[in-house]
Amino acid sequence: MGLVVQKYGGSSVADAEGIKRVAKRIVDAKKNGNQVVVVVSAMGDTTDELIDLAGQVSPIPAGREFDMLLTAGERISMALLAMAIKNLGHEAQSFTGSQAGVITDSVHNKARIIDVTPGRIRTALDEGNIAIVAGFQGVSQDKKDITTLGRGGSDTTAVALAAALDAEVCEIYTDVDGVFTADPRVVKKARKIDWISFEDMLELAASGSKVLLHRCVEYARRYNIPIHVRSSFSGLRGTWVSNEPQGDQKVEHAIISGVAHDVSEAKITVVGVPDKPGEAAAIFRTIANAEINIDMVVQNVSAASTGLTDISFTLPKAEGRKAIDALERNRGTIGFESLRYDDQIAKISLVGAGMKTNPGVTAGFFEALSDAGVNIELISTSEIRISVVTRADDVIEAVRAVHTAFGLDSDSDEAVVYGGTGR
Amino acid sequence: MGLVVQKYGGSSVADAEGIKRVAKRIVDAKKNGNQVVVVVSAMGDTTDELIDLAGQVSPIPAGREFDMLLTAGERISMALLAMAIKNLGHEAQSFTGSQAGVITDSVHNKARIIDVTPGRIRTALDEGNIAIVAGFQGVSQDKKDITTLGRGGSDTTAVALAAALDAEVCEIYTDVDGVFTADPRVVKKARKIDWISFEDMLELAASGSKVLLHRCVEYARRYNIPIHVRSSFSGLRGTWVSNEPQGDQKVEHAIISGVAHDVSEAKITVVGVPDKPGEAAAIFRTIANAEINIDMVVQNVSAASTGLTDISFTLPKAEGRKAIDALERNRGTIGFESLRYDDQIAKISLVGAGMKTNPGVTAGFFEALSDAGVNIELISTSEIRISVVTRADDVIEAVRAVHTAFGLDSDSDEAVVYGGTGR
């Protein structure tokens, strides 16, 4: 008998009908002879509504209390789901993150899982129950306070439980049919990927693909837990993410896995930096001290006549104001002429392990963009990814051109189920 | 420095404005030099909405999961309240029932508190925090499952914490100004009671007064915790409930505390019961086995010619169907001719320790009803209470007549704040 962990996002359990539909799917997995552990997010917009309420009583909600507030959402959905399953004649028990043994550090609102001790889950399974676990939440090791795992936290809960319980697979149910070669809202001919490696999925997630978050894939890779991303609506086979394809998992696209894009970043250019050792370090130490994560970095060739150079980097738009402030405060120490801020940029990335041994990929990528009349502002490459920054206005055209150029377009205009994604 | 436990019902924290208003009141108590523990109910209609959701996914929600669901409501209100207090510049920490050490038995949906171990609350107070505790919930001693305390459970949480922390007073904030000599919606001239004994309050609660529930008063009496029932809107002094009046607590109504009425009961008459030993026992054993609590019981004088008698009793309307079914199933064993069910009755009760030594009270009560043209169907008395059952249609006239006859009417038509009550 296999052990399966299933995770359902907020859009899959948005109302009573959704909960009953999901309950049927869970019972089917149980009837197929599996032990079933289910991780569930808060219903639909519950979390946003709670965040809104918090904003009404306090402009800067405190971390500990904010986590206590938000975790109410999963308590509601998991209890209702357990009831719906019992109503179908099967035994189910719901568990908070704390009851499920999800132990985290004490960083409220974005805690990291440091251990999973699923003793109560194991007991519930051994007694023939389906175990329903609140996603997105845990309990801090030192203070025993309720914590939340931040965006995409329920996926991480599911993978972490799958690892701790040595599950055969972690099924991530969402409102799309799987991982696509590009965002199907942008590229109508995007193809669903049948199988993708952890490495390629990590690069896609880092490049703007929203279906799985980076942290969740990283966790799955570390513990070698196959992930199956699929739709809770269609019931079709989705995308398998694992080390190696298994059985009849098709590997059609040996060279390129997909095209990702990201319009959530901004670009800061530090103009007129003295071209001497230690300058770049001073800039990025300043940014790091402000706890801002940066993405791409490019230093222009120095103009010999002035001895000055420009350094550009990209970062989340939400961090833009903080970064500019930090740099201005340290202007004297760093030494630069001016700062330029640009939030009208897009990043387009081509991802695929095959490009390591295919030298023509980079050239083909740039040619496709050039043919589409898209200007490139920054370039960054890894062994299995090429990313460029373009004007935000060019993003749709750029993604479509690259998708077609690398033969990723589907033959048919197949219907694609797509909405937002749960957390 | 004194320790005060305050409890706020759902109507007091129905929205963000309510939460901010309550936060100010709590901070005022802290500024007055008290250590403050606050017990809070779920916001407004949250609990009813959750119950409705449960009904949509399952016709018979399971106890354990139902409790998990309902307790989400208090997590939301307590976290928001803690945030609102912090926003006023004071330290606050919220605690679930489990974190607050509210240990219960395992009877889901109506658990009883068996111990309170408020170690974390004590620590929070010693560190200068205001402690916010989720009302209505606890954790079961044996299984460590989340439990709820049933209707009025938040009041019981507050009194139990006050006892465990040896508080000076347990303040129950609600949307009325205190306990009145009669329901102010029925009797416009009802007077707010300044002080009332535990015993009289217990009788009023048992007779239909909704301001404080019987279980909460019983707990307070056992541990001798004074209760102060007051409005979270007006801030006026309310009603003190305690063993003895203290300081300037006025004791105006030495004989009679008030008139209560209750239209939530029904009457069952078992017709044609053989008048021999063991018959009544057989009837009430049947009812007890069905876990139904009954209230008043009356056996008519046997008609000598037939050797048969009738036995009538009252019980909550909600239990009527179950009681009839249980009696019908045991008809052969018990032996009776027929059953009569009547849910158009009202119970009117006069409560006051003074009546023990005032023999005229009973007569005065019946005269007042008679003068108002109200017919009496059943009578039941204790040392400090007389109750009668009348037609439901007569209840308003009966309550007003008795209130006036015993001199309880207020001199002025004072404005009275009244709405529903939280749980």
Contacts between the chains, C-beta under 8 A, distances in Angstrom:
chain1	res1	chain2	res2	distance
A	16	B	53	6.4
A	16	B	56	3.6
A	16	B	57	5.2
A	19	B	57	5.3
A	20	B	57	6.0
A	23	B	57	7.6
A	50	B	76	6.7
A	53	B	16	6.4
A	53	B	76	7.5
A	53	B	80	6.0
A	54	B	79	7.8
A	54	B	80	6.5
A	54	B	83	6.0
A	56	B	16	3.6
A	57	B	16	5.2
A	57	B	19	5.3
A	57	B	20	6.0
A	57	B	23	7.6
A	57	B	80	5.1
A	57	B	81	7.9
A	57	B	83	5.3
A	57	B	84	4.2
A	57	B	87	6.7
A	58	B	83	4.2
A	58	B	84	5.9
A	58	B	86	6.6
A	58	B	87	3.9
A	59	B	87	7.2
A	60	B	87	7.8
A	61	B	83	5.0
A	62	B	82	7.2
A	62	B	83	5.9
A	62	B	86	5.2
A	64	B	93	7.1
A	64	B	94	7.9
A	65	B	79	4.6
A	65	B	80	7.9
A	65	B	82	4.3
A	65	B	83	5.0
A	65	B	86	7.2
A	65	B	92	7.7
A	65	B	93	7.8
A	65	B	94	5.7
A	66	B	79	7.1
A	66	B	83	7.2
A	68	B	75	5.9
A	68	B	78	7.1
A	68	B	79	4.1
A	68	B	82	7.7
A	68	B	94	5.4
A	68	B	96	8.0
A	69	B	75	7.0
A	69	B	76	6.0
A	69	B	79	3.6
A	69	B	80	6.3
A	69	B	83	7.6
A	71	B	75	6.9
A	72	B	72	4.2
A	72	B	73	7.6
A	72	B	75	4.2
A	72	B	76	4.7
A	72	B	79	7.6
A	73	B	72	7.6
A	75	B	68	5.9
A	75	B	69	7.0
A	75	B	71	6.9
A	75	B	72	4.2
A	75	B	75	7.0
A	76	B	50	6.7
A	76	B	53	7.5
A	76	B	69	6.0
A	76	B	72	4.7
A	78	B	68	7.1
A	79	B	54	7.8
A	79	B	65	4.6
A	79	B	66	7.1
A	79	B	68	4.0
A	79	B	69	3.6
A	79	B	72	7.6
A	80	B	53	6.0
A	80	B	54	6.5
A	80	B	57	5.1
A	80	B	65	7.9
A	80	B	69	6.3
A	81	B	57	7.9
A	82	B	62	7.1
A	82	B	65	4.3
A	82	B	68	7.6
A	83	B	54	6.0
A	83	B	57	5.3
A	83	B	58	4.2
A	83	B	61	5.0
A	83	B	62	5.8
A	83	B	65	4.9
A	83	B	66	7.1
A	83	B	69	7.5
A	84	B	57	4.2
A	84	B	58	5.9
A	86	B	58	6.6
A	86	B	62	5.1
A	86	B	65	7.2
A	87	B	57	6.7
A	87	B	58	3.9
A	87	B	59	7.1
A	87	B	60	7.7
A	92	B	65	7.6
A	93	B	64	7.0
A	93	B	65	7.8
A	94	B	64	7.9
A	94	B	65	5.7
A	94	B	68	5.4
A	96	B	68	8.0
A	99	B	144	7.6
A	144	B	99	7.7
